[in-house]
Amino acid sequence: MEQNNLNITEKMKNRRFFTLIFALLLLCGEALACTSAIVSAAKSSEGVPMLWKHRDSKEWDCNVAYIQGERFAYTAIVSLSHHKTFCGINEKGFAVMNTVSANTSCEDKSIKSPIAVQLMGEVLGKCGSVEEFEAWLKASNGKRSYVTNYAAGDSTGEVAYFEVNQMGYTRYDVAKREEGFDVRSNFSFAGDKPRGTSQMRYDITMAQMKGKSVYTPYEFIDYSRNYMSNKGACPLDEPGNIVLDNTTIARYTSAASAVMVCDADNPRMLVLVGHPAATMAVPVYVKAKTALPRCVSGTAMLELGNEFRERVYAELPERNFELNKPVINRVLQVESVCEMPSKLPQDIVAFNAEIDKKFAKHAKRVRKILR
């Protein structure tokens, strides 16, 4: 293939040019390609609602932090500055996350999409239930300068999506869905514009979840890593190295993945930061407070993900990426998930130390493949 034979100089020029184009697309919202799902208590292996957030962003820097809010403390994936909260769960077992809604019209042309993630820390600190979250949401009707899809769940079994526009919102309860789960990517069912390419990621997730009697936190991490396409195949198994990057969940912009478990006794998350294909999912517990694995509370896992992204992706025109498929396939074979006990480990410091050791071995294996 001619594109595969570009010389180094031409590739560098292409990278600089298409990085600029890619940034412009991100500003337009299309490339903010988060994918999410919510699961009822009846369909959850944990016996309580679960929320899954696969985060895509032009801003990859994030880690896990424990924060004391106005009423409640919470553990969340946050920006390194802590100015943004991407998803999290608090000490009451209340969890919240969001995905950008790209097909909802905005009356206010000065709309500020980042406000949604800036507010989720406030929500986790103030709200102890889905009903409290809805009351908070109602209070801002007609005053908001953003549109988004929020998901909220709590330890009573309530879990729902809220498709939010500037004047109001539409609530979708999982309890009303016979499947026991629901999915959102970057469109709203109540939106008034075309759904765009995010329909593909919605279809991929729905196809993988369809027909199962129960869902575990671990399979959602697999959804973040498996490169399944909307055609039901894996591009990594197909000939050629060029892949259209908006047809899979795992992609160039993938920055984190988390599953929040709305357990009143032990609210917890299975979480990774950095590109999901290369990093490792580890458990974090709200009741552990600041006792968190260093690999996710610091930047070690994030840095590994960035190394992977730089090594295996090469940007090409029209949102195509040249993938180093052999390297990706070898990295995906490295063990990448730690078990998440349903009860808080008695010695959480020792437990986290073992996780950090396991991650150090994982990172060593991945870097050996990347060399």
C-alpha positions in Angstrom: 0.0 0.0 0.0 1.4 3.4 -1.1 0.6 5.1 2.2 2.6 2.5 4.1 5.7 3.5 2.1 5.8 7.2 3.1 9.3 8.2 4.0 10.1 9.5 7.5 10.1 13.2 6.4 6.7 12.9 4.7 5.3 11.1 7.7 6.5 13.9 10.1 4.9 16.5 7.8 1.7 14.6 7.7 1.7 14.2 11.5 2.1 18.0 12.1 -0.6 18.9 9.6 -3.1 16.3 10.7 -2.5 17.0 14.3 -3.8 20.5 13.6 -6.8 19.2 11.7 -7.4 16.6 14.5 -7.4 19.4 17.1 -9.9 21.4 15.1 -12.2 18.3 15.0 -11.9 17.9 18.7 -13.0 21.5 19.3 -16.1 20.8 17.2 -17.0 17.9 19.5 -17.0 15.1 17.0 -13.8 13.6 18.2 -14.8 13.6 21.9 -15.7 10.0 21.5 -16.7 8.8 25.0 -18.7 5.6 25.3 -20.7 4.5 28.3 -23.2 2.0 29.7 -25.3 1.6 32.8 -26.5 -1.7 34.3 -29.4 -2.4 36.7 -28.8 -4.2 40.0 -30.6 -7.2 38.8 -28.2 -7.6 35.9 -25.0 -6.8 37.8 -22.7 -9.4 39.1 -22.2 -7.1 42.1 -25.9 -7.0 43.0 -26.0 -3.2 42.7 -26.0 -0.8 39.7 -22.8 -0.4 37.7 -21.8 2.5 35.5 -19.1 2.2 32.8 -17.2 5.2 31.3 -14.7 4.8 28.4 -13.1 8.3 28.2 -11.8 9.8 25.0 -10.4 13.3 24.9 -7.8 15.6 23.4 -6.6 16.0 27.0 -5.1 12.8 28.2 -3.7 13.9 31.5 -5.7 12.4 34.4 -5.4 10.3 37.5 -7.4 9.1 40.4 -8.0 11.2 43.5 -9.9 11.1 46.8 -11.6 14.5 47.5 -13.7 15.8 50.4 -16.8 17.5 48.9 -19.4 19.8 50.5 -21.4 16.9 52.0 -19.6 13.7 50.9 -16.1 12.5 50.1 -15.6 10.8 46.8 -13.1 9.0 44.6 -12.9 10.0 41.0 -10.9 10.2 37.7 -9.9 13.8 37.6 -7.6 16.1 35.6 -4.2 16.4 37.1 -5.1 20.0 38.1 -8.3 18.6 39.8 -10.3 21.3 37.9 -12.3 18.6 36.0 -14.0 15.4 37.1 -14.6 12.8 34.4 -16.4 10.2 36.5 -16.5 9.1 40.1 -18.4 7.6 43.1 -18.9 9.0 46.6 -19.1 7.5 50.1 -22.9 7.0 49.8 -22.5 4.8 46.8 -23.7 7.5 44.4 -21.9 7.6 41.0 -22.0 10.0 38.1 -20.4 10.3 34.6 -21.1 12.0 31.3 -20.7 11.8 27.5 -20.8 14.8 25.2 -24.0 15.1 23.2 -23.1 16.2 19.7 -26.6 16.1 18.2 -28.5 18.4 20.6 -29.1 22.0 19.4 -27.8 24.8 21.5 -29.8 28.1 21.8 -26.9 29.8 23.4 -24.1 30.1 20.8 -21.6 30.7 23.6 -22.1 27.2 24.9 -19.3 25.8 27.0 -19.1 22.0 26.9 -16.3 21.7 29.5 -18.6 22.9 32.2 -20.3 19.5 32.4 -17.1 17.9 33.6 -16.2 20.8 35.9 -19.6 20.3 37.7 -19.4 16.6 38.3 -17.0 17.1 41.3 -19.6 19.4 42.8 -22.4 16.8 42.1 -20.4 14.0 43.8 -19.8 16.2 46.8 -23.4 17.3 47.2 -25.6 14.4 46.0 -26.2 11.1 47.8 -28.8 9.7 45.4 -30.2 9.8 41.9 -33.2 11.8 43.2 -30.9 14.4 44.8 -29.0 14.6 41.5 -32.3 15.2 39.6 -33.2 17.9 42.0 -29.8 19.6 41.4 -30.4 19.3 37.7 -33.9 20.8 37.8 -32.6 23.8 39.7 -30.4 24.6 36.7 -33.0 24.3 34.0 -33.0 27.4 31.8 -29.7 28.5 33.3 -27.2 26.0 31.8 -24.6 26.9 29.2 -23.9 23.3 28.1 -25.6 20.1 26.7 -24.5 16.6 27.7 -25.6 13.1 28.6 -25.3 12.5 32.3 -25.6 9.0 33.9 -26.3 8.6 37.6 -26.7 5.6 39.9 -27.0 5.0 43.6 -27.0 2.2 46.2 -30.8 2.0 46.3 -30.8 0.5 42.8 -31.7 3.7 40.9 -29.7 4.2 37.7 -30.6 6.4 34.7 -29.3 8.5 31.9 -30.3 12.2 31.7 -30.1 13.8 28.3 -29.5 17.4 29.2 -30.1 20.5 27.1 -30.0 24.1 28.2 -33.7 24.3 29.1 -34.4 20.9 30.5 -33.7 17.2 30.3 -35.1 13.8 29.4 -34.7 10.9 31.9 -34.2 7.3 30.8 -34.5 4.8 33.7 -32.8 1.4 33.3 -35.7 -0.1 35.3 -38.0 0.5 32.3 -35.7 -1.4 29.9 -36.3 -5.1 29.7 -32.6 -5.6 28.8 -31.5 -4.3 32.2 -28.9 -2.0 30.7 -28.6 1.1 28.5 -25.8 2.7 26.4 -24.8 6.2 25.3 -22.0 7.4 23.1 -22.0 11.0 21.8 -25.6 11.4 20.8 -28.9 11.9 22.6 -32.1 10.0 21.6 -33.9 13.3 22.3 -31.4 15.2 20.1 -32.6 17.0 17.0 -29.6 16.5 14.7 -28.0 13.5 13.0 -26.2 11.1 15.4 -23.0 11.0 13.3 -20.2 8.4 13.7 -20.9 7.9 17.4 -23.8 5.7 16.3 -21.1 3.1 15.5 -19.7 2.9 19.0 -23.2 2.7 20.4 -23.9 -0.3 18.0 -20.6 -2.0 19.0 -21.4 -1.8 22.7 -25.0 -2.9 22.2 -23.9 -5.9 20.2 -21.4 -7.0 22.8 -23.9 -6.6 25.7 -27.0 -8.1 24.0 -28.5 -11.3 25.5 -26.4 -11.7 28.6 -27.9 -12.7 31.9 -25.4 -10.8 34.0 -22.6 -8.3 33.5 -19.3 -8.1 35.4 -17.0 -5.1 35.8 -14.2 -6.9 34.0 -16.0 -7.3 30.7 -16.4 -3.5 30.4 -12.7 -3.1 30.6 -12.5 -5.6 27.8 -14.9 -3.4 25.7 -12.3 -0.6 26.2 -9.5 -2.7 24.9 -10.8 -5.1 22.2 -10.9 -2.9 19.0 -14.2 -4.5 17.9 -15.7 -2.7 14.9 -19.3 -2.0 14.1 -19.1 -4.7 11.5 -18.7 -7.3 14.2 -15.1 -8.0 13.3 -11.7 -6.8 14.7 -9.6 -4.6 12.4 -6.5 -6.0 14.1 -7.3 -9.4 12.5 -7.9 -7.9 9.0 -5.3 -7.3 6.3 -3.7 -3.8 5.9 -2.5 -1.4 8.5 -4.9 1.5 7.9 -7.9 1.8 10.2 -10.6 4.5 10.2 -10.3 5.6 13.9 -13.9 6.5 14.5 -15.2 2.9 14.0 -13.9 1.4 17.2 -14.2 2.1 21.0 -10.4 1.8 21.6 -8.8 4.6 19.5 -6.1 7.2 19.4 -7.8 9.5 21.8 -8.7 6.8 24.4 -7.6 8.1 27.8 -9.2 6.1 30.6 -11.8 3.6 31.5 -13.7 3.0 34.8 -16.5 0.9 36.2 -18.3 2.4 39.2 -20.0 0.0 41.6 -22.8 1.6 43.6 -22.4 -0.4 46.8 -23.5 1.4 50.0 -21.2 -0.7 52.2 -18.2 -0.6 49.9 -18.4 1.9 47.0 -15.6 1.2 44.6 -14.3 1.5 41.0 -12.3 -0.7 38.7 -10.2 1.9 36.9 -7.4 2.6 34.6 -5.8 5.8 33.4 -3.9 6.1 30.1 -4.7 4.3 26.9 -6.8 1.2 27.9 -5.0 -1.2 25.5 -1.7 -0.8 27.2 -2.6 -0.1 30.9 -4.0 -2.1 33.7 -7.4 -2.0 35.5 -7.1 -1.8 39.3 -9.6 -1.5 42.1 -9.9 1.7 44.2 -12.2 2.1 47.2 -13.8 5.3 48.5 -13.5 4.0 52.1 -9.7 3.7 51.6 -9.7 7.5 51.4 -6.2 8.7 50.2 -4.8 5.1 50.3 -4.8 4.6 46.6 -2.5 2.6 44.3 0.4 4.9 43.3 0.1 3.7 39.7 -3.2 5.5 39.3 -2.9 8.3 41.9 0.3 9.3 40.3 1.3 9.4 36.6 3.0 6.0 36.0 0.1 4.4 34.3 -0.7 7.5 32.3 2.8 7.7 31.0 2.7 4.0 29.9 -0.4 4.7 27.9 1.2 7.7 26.2 4.2 5.6 25.2 1.9 3.0 23.7 -0.1 5.6 21.7 3.1 7.2 20.3 4.5 3.8 19.3 1.5 2.1 17.6 -0.5 5.0 16.0 0.5 7.2 13.0 -1.9 9.9 11.9 -3.0 9.9 8.3 -5.5 11.9 6.3 -9.3 12.0 7.0 -9.1 10.5 10.5 -7.3 7.3 9.3 -4.6 5.9 11.4 -1.8 3.6 10.5 -1.7 1.0 13.2 1.2 -1.2 14.2 -1.1 -4.2 14.5 1.5 -6.9 15.5 2.6 -4.7 18.4 -0.9 -4.0 19.5 -1.9 -7.6 19.4 1.1 -8.6 21.6 0.4 -5.8 24.1 -3.2 -7.0 24.4 -2.0 -10.4 25.5 -0.4 -9.0 28.6 -2.5 -9.6 31.7 -4.3 -6.3 32.3 -6.9 -6.6 35.1 -6.5 -6.9 38.9 -9.3 -8.7 40.9 -11.6 -6.3 42.7 -12.7 -7.8 46.1 -16.3 -6.8 47.0 -15.1 -6.0 50.6 -12.5 -3.4 51.5 -9.2 -5.2 52.1 -8.3 -5.2 55.8 -4.8 -4.0 55.1 -5.4 -1.6 52.2 -1.8 -0.2 52.2 -0.4 -3.7 51.7 -3.1 -4.5 49.2 -2.2 -1.3 47.2 1.5 -2.1 47.4 0.8 -5.5 45.7 -1.2 -3.8 43.0 1.7 -1.4 42.4 4.1 -4.4 42.1 1.8 -6.1 39.7 1.6 -2.9 37.6 5.4 -2.5 37.6 5.7 -6.0 36.1 2.9 -5.3 33.6 4.6 -2.0 32.5 7.9 -3.8 32.1 6.4 -6.4 29.8 4.5 -3.8 27.7 7.7 -1.6 27.3 9.6 -4.7 26.2 7.1 -5.2 23.4 7.1 -1.5 22.5 10.9 -1.4 22.1 
